[in-house]
Amino acid sequence: MPTARCVKEIVIRTENRVGLLKEISQLLSDMGINIQAVHVETILEEAEVHLLTDAQLYAKEALARAELPVEEREVVAVELPNRPGFLRKITDALARHGLDIHYLYATAAEGCGKSLVILSCSNNGKAVFTLRGR
């Protein structure tokens, strides 16, 4: 069964510029903070960076000190086996329960037995309950 839980992701919305992600990743790595998942989207002149790290509080504080506009957003983190069909299984379960996915990003390394899926949907609490099989 997948491991699902509600977590807070860090969201930075700022002017899109060359080197933005380099600055963010350098700041966090200099502090020994590991980025577990990242999603970057640019729309016109704005960039939106979503981060899940192994030290969210410290990362949020460091990014705020660097004068980046930081907010937190509740999302669902799901650990899945890194095998074909598991993303289909969770998206099927969410759809059956009428849960609309607003966005989703995932990470997995080749040869690694697990993948991490981050999603936000119409009811994150119900999504966790559903994905835990209850």
N, C-alpha and C positions, 0 to 999 in steps of 0.2 A: 504494500500500500504506500502511496506517496506520503511524504512528510510535508504538511502544509501548515503555515503559521502567518499571522499578520505581523508585519514589520514596518518600520518607517524608512522610506528611501529619502535621500537628499536630492533636492531639485534645485538647480541653479539656472535662472533665466537671466541672460545678459546679452550685451552686444556681441554679435558674431565677429570673431577676429582670428587671424592666423596665430596659432600657438596657444589658444585658450586651453585646450585639453592637455597640452604639454605642461602648462603652468599648474593646472589642477593636479595632474598625476605626479608632477615633481614635488609639489607641496606635500601631498599625502605620503609619497614614498620617503621623503626626507624625514617624516615623522614616524616611519615604520608602520604606516597604515596600509593594509592590503585592500585593493579594489577587487571585490568579488564579482561584481557585475556592473556594466555601464551601458547606457544608451544615450546617444547624442543625436539631436535632430536640429537642423537649421531651417528657419523659415524667413526668407528675405534677409534682413539685417540682424535677426535675433537667433541666439543659440539657446537650446534647452538641453541641459545635461542631467541625467538621472544616474545616481550612484548608490550602490550598496557596498559597504565596506565592512571590515571586521572590527571597526571601532567607530560607529556612527556618531556618537556624541563628540568625541575628539575631532573627527573629521569635520563635523558641522561647525564647531568652534573655530578650528583653524581656517576654514574657508571664509567664515564671517570676519575673522581678523584680517584676512587678505582682501577685505572689502568686496567680496563677491556676494550678490544677493541670494541668500540661502533660505530655502523653506523645506519643511518636511511634509511628506505625503504618505498616508497609509497604503500599503500594497500587500499582496499575498506572495510569499516566497514558498516555492514548491521544489523539494528535492525529488528527483525521479531517477530511475535507472537510465543510463545512457544507452538505450536500445530503441530500435524502430517501434513506433506505435504508441509510446507512452504519452506524447503530446496529444495525439488523437484521443486517447482515453480521457485525459483531463478536460479537454475542450468539449468532448461529447458530454461528460458529466455536467459541466457548467451549462451547456445549452439545454440539456434535459430539464434543468432546474430553473430555466428562464433567466440565467445570468448573462448579461451582455458584457463582453470584454471590451474595455476602453483602450487598453494597450497592453502589450506583452513583449518581453524580451527575454532571451535565454543565453546561457553559456554552458559549454561543455568542451573538455579537452579530449582529443583523440586518445583512445586507450584508457581513459578514465571511466570508471564504472558508474559515475553519477553525473547528472546535469542539474543545473539550477535554473528555474523558470521564475521570473518576476512578472506579476500581472496586476492590473487594476481593473475592477469590474463594477457592475451596478450595485453589488452588495458584497464587500470583501469578507465580512464575517460569515455570511451564508456560504460563500465560496470555500472558506477554510473548513467549515462544518461538512460541506458536500464532499470535498476532496479527501477528508479524513475517513469517509465512508460511513458516516453516522446518519 
